[in-house]
Amino acid sequence: MDWAYMVGRDRCGSGVVTAVVFVGSLVTAQLSAAQGPVQWTNLVKTTVGPSGVIQKSTGCGGCPDAGATSVQTIGGNGYVELTPAAGQRVTAGLGTTPTASTDPALIDYGFGFWPDGGWDVRERGVYKKDGRRIAGDVFRIERTSGRVTYFKNGAPVYVSATLSAGPLTVDTTIYSKGTPFTLAFVAAGALTVRVPAGADLQAALNAAQPGMTLVLDAGARYVGNFLLPPRSRTGADIVITSSANVPPSGTRVNAALVNALAIIETPNEDPAILATTGAHNYRFVGLTFKAGSPVVFDIVQLGIGTETDTTLYPSGFVFDRVIIRGHPIGGAKRGILANAHDVTLINSDVRDIFRVDQDSTTFGCFNCGKGYTLRNNHLEAGSEVVIFGGANSVAGTVAENIVVENNVLTRPLSWRNEPIRNRQVKNLFELKEGLHVVVRGNVMFNNWRAAQSGTAIVLTPRDERKYLQDVLFENNVIYNAGSMIGLSGKDNHFYTPIFSNQITFRNNLFIIKQSTYGGDGRLTLFTAAPNSITFDHNTVISDGGALIAAYDSTYMNASGGMATGGPVENLTFTNNVVPNGEYGFIANGSVNGAGFAYFPGAVLTSNVIAGYTGWHYPPGNFYPTLSEFQGLFLGYAAGDYRPSALMPIGTDGTPMGADFTKLPPR
């Protein structure tokens, strides 16, 4: 077995003891587990050198006045193995009260080894059993289902009469100088390692093994640029968490805990956490990540961004109940850059993400992978609060299997009228690529005309061979926006293999206030011929002039030339409650019913289209006046847009417009 650290056991200060720590399954008479180094604490009359070597530095020769305990704890079944050399005097074993005391009577379950070749079993200093030993003998103290058994060379020599419960640590009392002996520490369950304030967090990350939990001191700052090293794709997660103040599982973290959790902070422009190529299976729970510098790019970066093969992407990252904060003056460009597979952000709070005259986002990827989940988070950023895509070093790949659910996506309204800063406000959610995407149950608000037109949702394929397909927006509430949706079929700078298609907007509440937030006032703008788009059971409140607009914009074809987008085919628009505005459906200069001719194969039926007095729309719709339209809601003037008893019934037997029982509160 390889050494992981050395422990000083020295009468006068020159001897050391080798020890190796393992974590994994308990296998009879063998170690069958993953190896990892041990960190020591409660050092008494010892010094720590490279590779964890500790030596007795002062004290009385032959006196029990030096020692240390392990930072790691074992919570379930496990054992410690000891291979003492001849001539040593040391007591070592497992204890429940790791302190700076060197009293051997505080070791709950211990072997004592004597220079004359004797050994004994002592529990809290009380003699239980003794015998003789020779060089090479292996001793073990094992806890199984609370029962502690002592072994010599695999044979039991004593069974404790006391049942053991709670965490155990390695505990040592050092008497005399001697040649090294080996300890092997095995845990059948997960191993917990405390990383106290001031300790080397990078060393702990380097040493961590699958199933291990690193516990950081709540309220302490760990400042640096920490690397998550490569790990196997198999095995349990490595967990990094705070020692206290972590909210219960399933609850969103309170922003007031920003300084109460353990804080991982970058002091410069580089990320606080960087997952390198080949890093896998890390879980961060109840932590704060901060930008300690006004020039930070990414507070957390997953992937180096130059991987040329998706098999090289890091994968398996969970951020649960974490707080991410940009610098109060300089913000940060991104909260999490997720160029990786299988990334989850849940129950978290990300704010102060902005850049003056640059784009910024709380969560995004450009070298996107497969498998993203954002659920129950509060997210604030300057440009795109959440974005997928935009550039990619792996041509032909598409961000896939994305779930964005039950989040708040917003930004402070105070940013709108700042006299000096330009935080590049663009949109609330953007897809530049995406396959199998679900955006459900979110509340999104505060988007105004600034760096772009004020459109809240932007779906535009960008970069080589990117596209959008199978995208569902459902049960969302989006308000305080100057325009709602921009949807493009293809990119006008790079070749896109297919037109955007199979995109559905179902049971959403869209509130457009062009007069307040600028923008174009539209529900949707189509460009470059997307197809197979569905709007069903949406409620739209708008003071804008148009409902849906479409234009023959250009896109790049397979040969690198430019082509002109045609009509929007196979539009389905059913069971919606909308105002027509002055122009209704507008396409290439044609408005209202004439513009609707630009949508061949469209299904436009069973809708409330308020304020339209023409005859060009298909039959089967309701055309109330604007006054009548307001009467279809329980309290239009007060902002209560739930349907009243006057709301017409749709094709599925339910009132037209959104079912408010499925919407989150705003």
HELIX and SHEET records of a PDB file:
HELIX    1   1 PRO A   50  GLY A   52  5                                   3    
HELIX    2   2 PRO A  104  LEU A  106  5                                   3    
HELIX    3   3 LEU A  201  ALA A  207  1                                   7    
HELIX    4   4 ALA A  255  LEU A  257  5                                   3    
HELIX    5   5 THR A  310  LEU A  312  5                                   3    
HELIX    6   6 LEU A  413  TRP A  415  5                                   3    
HELIX    7   7 GLN A  514  TYR A  517  1                                   4    
HELIX    8   8 ASN A  592  PHE A  596  1                                   5    
HELIX    9   9 LEU A  626  GLN A  630  1                                   5    
HELIX   10  10 TYR A  636  ALA A  638  5                                   3    
HELIX   11  11 PHE A  660  LYS A  662  5                                   3    
SHEET    1   A 3 TYR A   5  VAL A   7  0                                        
SHEET    2   A 3 VAL A  17  VAL A  27 -1                                        
SHEET    3   A 3 GLN A  30  GLY A  36 -1                                        
SHEET    1   B 7 TYR A   5  VAL A   7  0                                        
SHEET    2   B 7 VAL A  17  VAL A  27 -1                                        
SHEET    3   B 7 THR A 182  ALA A 187  1                                        
SHEET    4   B 7 GLY A  78  THR A  83 -1                                        
SHEET    5   B 7 PHE A 139  THR A 144 -1                                        
SHEET    6   B 7 ARG A 147  LYS A 152 -1                                        
SHEET    7   B 7 ALA A 155  VAL A 159 -1                                        
SHEET    1   C 2 TRP A  40  VAL A  44  0                                        
SHEET    2   C 2 GLY A  67  SER A  70 -1                                        
SHEET    1   D 2 THR A  46  VAL A  48  0                                        
SHEET    2   D 2 ILE A  54  LYS A  56 -1                                        
SHEET    1   E15 GLN A  72  ILE A  74  0                                        
SHEET    2   E15 LEU A 191  VAL A 195 -1                                        
SHEET    3   E15 THR A 213  LEU A 216  1                                        
SHEET    4   E15 ILE A 238  SER A 242  1                                        
SHEET    5   E15 HIS A 280  VAL A 285  1                                        
SHEET    6   E15 SER A 315  ASP A 320  1                                        
SHEET    7   E15 HIS A 341  ILE A 346  1                                        
SHEET    8   E15 LYS A 370  ARG A 375  1                                        
SHEET    9   E15 GLU A 400  GLU A 405  1                                        
SHEET   10   E15 GLY A 434  ARG A 440  1                                        
SHEET   11   E15 LEU A 468  GLU A 474  1                                        
SHEET   12   E15 ASN A 501  ARG A 506  1                                        
SHEET   13   E15 ASN A 531  ASP A 536  1                                        
SHEET   14   E15 THR A 572  THR A 574  1                                        
SHEET   15   E15 VAL A 603  THR A 605  1                                        
SHEET    1   F 5 VAL A 126  ARG A 132  0                                        
SHEET    2   F 5 GLY A 118  GLU A 123 -1                                        
SHEET    3   F 5 TYR A 109  PHE A 113 -1                                        
SHEET    4   F 5 VAL A  90  GLY A  95 -1                                        
SHEET    5   F 5 THR A 169  ILE A 174 -1                                        
SHEET    1   G11 ARG A 221  VAL A 223  0                                        
SHEET    2   G11 ALA A 262  THR A 266  1                                        
SHEET    3   G11 LEU A 287  ALA A 291  1                                        
SHEET    4   G11 ILE A 323  ARG A 325  1                                        
SHEET    5   G11 ASP A 349  ILE A 353  1                                        
SHEET    6   G11 HIS A 378  ALA A 381  1                                        
SHEET    7   G11 VAL A 408  THR A 410  1                                        
SHEET    8   G11 VAL A 443  ASN A 447  1                                        
SHEET    9   G11 VAL A 477  ALA A 481  1                                        
SHEET   10   G11 LEU A 509  ILE A 512  1                                        
SHEET   11   G11 THR A 539  SER A 542  1                                        
SHEET    1   H12 PHE A 226  LEU A 228  0                                        
SHEET    2   H12 ILE A 273  ALA A 275  1                                        
SHEET    3   H12 ASP A 298  LEU A 302  1                                        
SHEET    4   H12 ARG A 334  ALA A 338  1                                        
SHEET    5   H12 THR A 361  CYS A 365  1                                        
SHEET    6   H12 GLU A 384  PHE A 388  1                                        
SHEET    7   H12 ASN A 427  LEU A 431  1                                        
SHEET    8   H12 THR A 455  LEU A 459  1                                        
SHEET    9   H12 SER A 483  SER A 488  1                                        
SHEET   10   H12 THR A 524  THR A 527  1                                        
SHEET   11   H12 ALA A 546  TYR A 551  1                                        
SHEET   12   H12 GLY A 584  ALA A 587  1                                        
SHEET    1   I 2 THR A 554  MET A 556  0                                        
SHEET    2   I 2 MET A 562  THR A 564 -1                                        
SHEET    1   J 2 VAL A 577  PRO A 579  0                                        
SHEET    2   J 2 VAL A 608  ALA A 610  1                                        
SHEET    1   K 2 PHE A 633  GLY A 635  0                                        
SHEET    2   K 2 ASP A 640  PRO A 643 -1                                        
END                                                                             
